[in-house]
């Protein structure tokens, strides 16, 4: 086995959308193959004719490609009947399988002719890269049904034939498939196929420590895309769920992960999927982007080519120099950044608000707010344009606000500058909109009062 080219498979069942479990298993197979200069086979396992849909298959492929994964070969099980039929005949002709006339489990009274594998009823032992030696007593399985008919193989039979035909050397899959291995080894041995190497990965757990699945807590990859997560952040986080290359470092590119990946460092216990940690990964990857790349990603996410131009109504094709750093620092996802532009950063265009907001809905007296805004305007007038930065303005205003009461001073100022009850601090706002716009908005607030 070690002398053969490494070949792995990504075999999703197209019965639902691509969720994090499907993506994580595809990632680990990708990393292992690329680390060993091997090949990846994408195999759509659509033997469940009632639930399999082509739109699910397309969505899974699109999601994995969005993550940055690729594959070297593609197959669809529903198109491989001509491969499975001869293998079934081989077993029947050799006496290792037989056609059994039975009553249908779905339609009472209907007789069907299924194909059953004769079970030798013995113990099977295989070595798992993650779990070590595993032994099953197959006696209790009885004779296995391996096909509904000679033209309709079941999952276990199809995957065994496919793995052999496609020269799969390593089967890397979730631990929920451990019990399937005994059935598949029985079929392999009956057909005389070589046994691949198995590695059963602990499953991702939901926050309540239960299995994460399509039906329980698993969000589709497309949903994370819609929420503004970066593909490289998802890849990074999912790869490190239950695996670690060693050391304290957490941020990696897909290329770096492939260089470091080994099955031997996969943990034996399941890892809990946490949105908070995923947000941390996403924020860190967002901050690593250049301002130009960040702007491009945000443009694509928002489906627009313009941004508000600071201090002016008309939009601009390029962001102002201070805008992207602000978004990078505060927004953990692209959606948060987009929401900030639409809501908290709405002050970048025209603003409108009721006078009562300046008074914190009655908590500040009108005369007090007016006096503070006039005093602040006097402090700001001498500041040169080149010194109108957030840090410089805080140094100028903070002593006054501290002596007079920060709430009474800074609340009216922030509302006057932003027109909102929730926004960045007034120093950041003034640094963004500039001296002329800031003084004009303070004057407008004084008129309202």
DAMO-V652761 format. One line per field, one symbol per residue. burial: + if it has 9 or more other ideal C-beta (glycine too) atoms within 8 Angstrom, else -. A space follows every 50 residues. Layout:
# DAMO-V652761
burial=???
This chain:
# DAMO-V652761
burial=-----++++++++++-+++++++++++++++++++--+++++++++++-- -+---++-+++++++++++-+-+-++++-++-+++-++++++----+-++ ---+-------++++++++----+-++++++--+-+-+--+--++++-++ --++-+++++++++-+-++++++++-++--++++++++-++-+--+++++ ++++++-----+++-+++-+++-++--++++++++++++++++-+----- -+-+--++-++-+-+++--++++----+++++++++--+-+--++-+++- ++----+++++----+--++-+++++++--+-+++++++++-++++++-- +-+---++++---+---+++-++++++-++--+----+-+-+++-++--+ +-----++++++++++++++--++-++++++++++-+++-++++++--+
